[in-house]
């Protein structure tokens, strides 16, 4: 469990007691509603606007606000929310608004819980790598502004930095094994690569 927080200590005692009782239930209910919206969007494969329903209403903003209160929510609820957001980010490359909004909230949650080992989060890195490779390795021609590209790029690469804490043990070695041939360019000692990376 997380360490006690002094964030809400200024509140009157009755409000603190009520918040401790009600807020985790509100968060759990909101996570269930969000997961239901995500599952509905996944099932509606023929609708190009299916993912827009995930952003409908204030649900995502409310969940972000609840995370910001630093309340001790159940680890299972936080994990379920993170996995649902991660799924949305991986599946919505073609819908920049949905991907960026969900990615921003996911970055926010991972930043708040970057030291929370009790959550037991383990995010798979290969689907994230595959999604990024599909976006940037051979980009498809699209009619959209450079500002949208920049926002998508910055939020996704912030996600890479945030989520690396939650990759499975041994992921660093797997990633290096995968990327080393492209970085080394035939230099078996990798001297120039290490110099370029500042190692």
N, C-alpha and C positions, 0 to 999 in steps of 0.2 A: 504494500500500500504506500501511497505517497506520504511524504513528511507533512506534518501539520503546517498550514499556511497562515501567516499573519495578515494576508490580503484583506480578509473580511472582519478582522478583530474589532474594528470601530463600530460595527453594527450592534444595536441593542440585542440582548440575549434572546428574547422571544423570537425575533426575526431570524437570528442565527439558527435556532432550533427548528423553526418552520422551514427554513431554506434547506437545512441538512436532511429534512424528511421529504420535502416535495421536489426539490430540484433534480435529484437523481432519477426520480420517476418521470419527470417531464423530459429529461434527456433521453431516457430509455424509450419512451413513447415516440419522441421525435426521430430517433434512430430507426425504429421499426417503420415509421411512415416513409422515411427517406429510402430505406432498403426496398420497401414495397414499390416506390416510384422507379427505382433503378431496375428492379425485376420486370416491371411492366414495360419499360423502355427496351430491355433486352429481348423480351418476347415479341414486341411489335416490330419485327424486322422489315416489314414492307413499308413502314411509315418513315419517310426521311426526317420528319420533325419529331420523332418519338422522344428523343433525348431532351427536347425543350421542356417537356413536362417535369423533368428533374429540377429545373430552376423555377418552376411555377410557384407563386406565393413567396412567403418569407421563410420557408422551412430551413433552407441552407444557411441563411443569415442568422436565424434563431439558434441553430446548432453551433455556429461559429461564436456567437455571443455567449452561449452557455459554456463552451470550452474556455473562453476568456475569463470566466468567473473564478477559475481555479478551484472549483468544487471537486470533491473526491468522488467522481463517478465510478461505477462498476467497470472493472478492467474489460469485461466481456463486451460492454456497450461501446467503450472507446475503440476496442479492436474491431468490432463489427462495423463501426462508422468508418474507420480507416480503410478497411478492406473494400467497403462499398465505394468509397471515393476513389481508391486506387483502380478498381474495375472501370469506373466511369472514365477516368483519365486515359486508361489504356484503350478503351473502345470508342472514343469520340474524336479521333484525329481529324475527321472531316467537319466537325462542328466546333469551331474555334471558341465560340462564346461559352458553351457548356464545358469544354475541356479546360479552358483558362479559369473559369469561376471555380470549378471543382478542384483544380490543381492549387489555386490560391488557398482554399480552405484546408486542403490536405497539407500543404506546407505549414499552415498555421498550427494545425493539430500536431504535426510531427515536431515542430519547434517547441511547442509547449511540453511535449512528452519525450524530449530527446534523451533524457536520463532515466526514463521510466521503464526499467528492465522488468518490473512486475507485470507489464502488459503482455509480455511474451510474443510481441509482434515479430513476424518473419515475412518480409516482402520478397517475392521472387524478382530477381534482377533481369532475367532473360526476356520476359514479356515487355519490360520497360525498354530494354535495349532494342528489341525488335520493333517496337513502335517508333522509337527515335530514328532508327535506321530507315524505316519506311518513310518518315517525314523528311529526312535530310540527306540520305545517301543518294536517292534518285527522286528528287522532288517532282511532283506532278505540276504542270502549269495550272495556275489558279488566278482568278481575277479578284485580288484583294490587295489592300494597301500594305505598305511596308510597316506601318505602325502595328497592325494586327500581327504580322510576322514577328516583329520584335517582342511584343507582349507574350505571344505563345512561346517563343524561344526562351525568353528570360524566366518564365514561370516553370517551364519544363526542366530547364537546367538547374534551377533552384531545387526542384523536386529531386533531381539526381543527387545533389549534395545533401539534402535532408534525409532521403530514404536510405542512403548507404549505411547508416547506423543500424538499420533494421534488416539488412541482407543476411542471408544464412551464413553460418561459419564456413569458411573456405571460399566464399564468393570472390574475395579479392584475387585469390590465385586463379580462379576460373576466368575472371575478367581479364587479368594480365595475359593468361594463356591465349585468350581469344584475340586481344588487341595487339599483342607483341609483334606478330608478323607485319602488321600495317605500320607500326611505329619504328621498327628496326631497319627496314628497307635493306636487308642483306648484310647489315653490320652485325656479325655474330657476337661481338663483344658489347654491342649496344652503347658504345662510348658516346657517339654523337647524339644518340637519343637521350641518354642520361643528362648530357650537358644541356640539351635543348629544354628538357623538363626541369632543369635546375637541381638535379640530384648529385 
